[in-house]
Amino acid sequence: MILKNKGQIGPRFLVYLIGLLVMSLGIVLLIMADIGATPWDVLHVGLYYQLGLTIGSWSIVVGILILTIAALISKEFPQVGAFLNMVLIGLFIDLYLLLPFMQTPNALGGKIAMFSFGIVTYCYGMGLYISAQLGAGPRDSLMIALTAKTGWKVRNVRALMEVIVLAIGWQLGGPVFWGTVVLSLLVGPTVGVALPQCQALTDRFLAKLKDDKEIYLNRMLKEKNRGAS
């Protein structure tokens, strides 16, 4: 059961931002591994090939469209975190790609290692930022809206989304390799495992901060009372 977190905006935003940074790193690791990007990034790269701009820019543009669809399905106005997600993910992707040491390994073993680490990083980054409950990003908002609408499991909804997007990106000339197929099959189940784990971790973090704050306030109150007496 996922508890609704209220208040503690600062700590929750910190968790949210770290999650976006981790997820963006996972996306870039998968792209640079050069054996298959995520279906969404196949689409973004395909649009980049056809129309220019940057991969991060297309992530933002596509995000706006997807967020609109998710809002229509759920009949709820997106949270501010969803809008921040569109901008920050695109920005982080482009910044990571500019790092001089972010290079594709020469050996196949190195590529597979980078690819594998990228999958884990991507999924746990996603789980971490969703756990902050400041609003899921466009793609995850659509996943959550479709899950609530259909009653299907998260992994099944995610898998269907990935296959559809992959087909469109492939038609646009995006980089489809065997790793892309692996991603389409593994992302859904991995997110299904990562999300409750990240939620539990975030809940414990927020609870500890709340307890520490109460202890501090009680201590200050006692000192104040002693001073008054």
C-alpha positions in Angstrom: 0.0 0.0 0.0 1.4 3.4 -1.0 0.8 6.1 1.6 0.0 9.6 0.4 2.8 11.9 1.4 1.7 15.5 2.4 3.9 18.4 3.3 7.7 18.1 3.5 7.9 19.7 0.1 11.6 20.4 0.4 12.7 16.8 1.2 10.3 15.4 -1.4 11.6 17.7 -4.1 15.1 16.6 -3.2 14.1 12.9 -3.7 12.3 13.9 -6.9 15.3 15.7 -8.3 17.7 12.9 -7.5 15.3 10.4 -9.1 15.2 12.5 -12.3 19.0 12.7 -12.4 19.4 8.9 -11.9 16.7 8.2 -14.5 18.3 10.5 -17.0 21.7 8.9 -16.4 20.1 5.5 -17.2 18.6 6.8 -20.4 22.0 8.1 -21.6 23.9 5.0 -20.6 21.4 3.0 -22.7 21.9 5.3 -25.7 25.7 5.2 -25.4 25.8 1.5 -25.0 24.8 1.4 -28.6 23.0 -1.9 -28.5 19.5 -0.5 -28.2 17.9 2.5 -26.6 14.5 2.6 -24.8 11.5 2.7 -27.1 10.8 6.3 -26.1 14.4 7.3 -27.0 14.1 5.4 -30.3 11.3 7.7 -31.0 13.2 10.8 -29.8 16.3 9.9 -31.9 14.1 9.1 -34.9 12.5 12.6 -34.6 16.0 14.1 -34.3 17.1 12.3 -37.5 14.0 13.5 -39.4 13.5 17.0 -38.0 16.6 18.2 -36.2 16.7 19.8 -32.7 18.3 17.6 -29.9 17.3 14.3 -28.3 16.5 16.1 -25.1 14.4 18.7 -26.9 12.2 16.0 -28.5 11.8 14.4 -25.1 10.2 17.6 -24.0 8.0 18.0 -27.0 6.7 14.4 -26.9 6.3 14.8 -23.2 3.8 17.7 -23.7 1.7 15.6 -26.1 1.7 12.5 -23.8 0.9 14.6 -20.7 -2.1 16.0 -22.5 -3.4 12.6 -23.4 -2.9 11.4 -19.8 -4.8 14.3 -18.4 -7.7 13.6 -20.8 -7.8 10.0 -19.7 -7.6 10.6 -16.0 -9.6 13.8 -16.1 -7.2 15.4 -13.7 -4.9 18.4 -14.2 -1.3 17.3 -14.0 0.7 18.1 -11.0 3.5 20.6 -11.2 6.1 17.8 -11.0 4.9 16.5 -14.4 5.7 19.8 -16.0 9.1 20.0 -14.3 9.8 16.4 -15.5 9.4 17.4 -19.1 11.9 20.2 -18.9 14.4 18.6 -16.5 14.7 15.2 -18.1 15.3 16.7 -21.5 17.9 19.1 -20.1 19.6 16.4 -18.1 19.8 14.1 -21.1 21.5 16.7 -23.3 23.9 17.6 -20.5 24.9 14.0 -19.8 25.5 13.5 -23.6 27.9 16.5 -23.5 30.2 14.9 -20.9 33.5 14.0 -22.6 33.9 10.7 -20.7 30.4 9.4 -21.7 31.7 7.2 -24.5 30.6 3.9 -26.1 32.8 1.0 -25.0 34.7 -0.7 -27.8 34.2 -4.3 -26.6 30.8 -6.0 -26.7 31.2 -7.0 -23.1 31.6 -3.4 -22.1 28.5 -2.4 -24.1 26.5 -5.2 -22.4 27.7 -4.1 -18.9 26.8 -0.4 -19.7 23.4 -1.5 -21.1 22.6 -3.7 -18.0 23.6 -1.0 -15.6 21.5 1.5 -17.7 18.4 -0.6 -17.3 18.7 -0.8 -13.5 19.6 2.9 -13.2 16.7 3.9 -15.5 14.0 1.9 -13.6 15.1 2.8 -10.1 15.4 6.4 -11.1 11.9 6.2 -12.3 10.7 4.6 -9.1 12.6 7.1 -7.0 11.1 10.2 -8.5 7.6 8.8 -8.6 7.9 7.9 -4.9 8.3 11.6 -4.1 4.6 12.0 -5.2 5.1 15.4 -6.8 3.6 14.2 -10.0 4.7 11.5 -12.4 6.2 12.6 -15.7 4.3 12.5 -19.0 5.1 8.9 -19.9 4.5 7.6 -16.4 1.4 9.7 -16.0 0.0 8.0 -19.0 1.1 4.6 -17.6 -0.6 5.3 -14.3 -3.8 6.7 -16.0 -4.1 3.7 -18.2 -3.5 1.3 -15.3 -6.3 3.0 -13.3 -8.6 3.0 -16.3 -8.1 -0.6 -17.4 -7.3 -2.3 -14.1 -4.3 -4.0 -15.8 -1.0 -4.5 -14.0 1.7 -1.8 -14.3 4.1 -4.1 -16.1 1.5 -5.0 -18.8 0.4 -1.5 -19.4 4.1 -0.4 -19.6 5.0 -3.2 -22.0 2.1 -2.3 -24.4 3.1 1.4 -24.4 6.7 0.5 -25.1 5.8 -1.7 -28.1 3.6 0.9 -29.7 6.2 3.7 -29.3 8.9 1.4 -30.6 7.0 0.7 -33.8 6.6 4.5 -34.4 10.2 5.3 -33.7 11.4 2.5 -35.9 9.4 3.9 -38.8 11.1 7.2 -38.2 14.5 5.6 -38.5 15.3 5.5 -34.8 18.0 3.1 -33.6 16.3 -0.3 -33.1 18.7 -3.2 -32.1 18.3 -6.4 -30.1 18.8 -4.4 -26.9 15.7 -2.4 -27.7 13.6 -5.6 -27.7 15.2 -6.7 -24.4 14.3 -3.3 -22.9 10.7 -3.6 -24.1 10.4 -6.9 -22.2 12.3 -6.0 -19.1 11.4 -2.4 -18.2 7.8 -3.2 -17.1 8.7 -6.0 -14.7 11.8 -4.1 -13.4 9.7 -1.0 -12.7 7.1 -3.2 -11.0 9.8 -4.3 -8.6 11.6 -0.9 -8.2 8.5 1.3 -7.5 7.4 -0.3 -4.2 11.0 -0.5 -3.0 11.7 3.1 -3.8 8.4 4.2 -2.2 9.3 2.3 1.0 12.7 3.9 1.0 11.3 7.4 0.5 8.6 6.9 3.2 11.3 5.9 5.7 13.4 8.9 4.8 10.5 11.3 5.2 9.4 9.7 8.5 12.9 10.0 9.9 13.1 13.6 9.0 9.7 14.2 10.6 10.8 12.4 13.8 14.1 14.3 13.9 12.2 17.6 13.5 9.8 16.7 16.4 12.7 15.7 18.6 14.5 19.0 17.9 11.4 21.1 18.5 10.7 19.2 21.8 14.3 19.8 22.9 14.0 23.5 22.1 10.7 23.7 24.0 12.2 22.1 27.1 15.2 24.5 27.0 12.8 27.4 26.7 10.8 26.3 29.6 13.9 25.8 31.8 15.0 29.3 30.9 11.6 30.7 31.8 11.7 29.0 35.2 
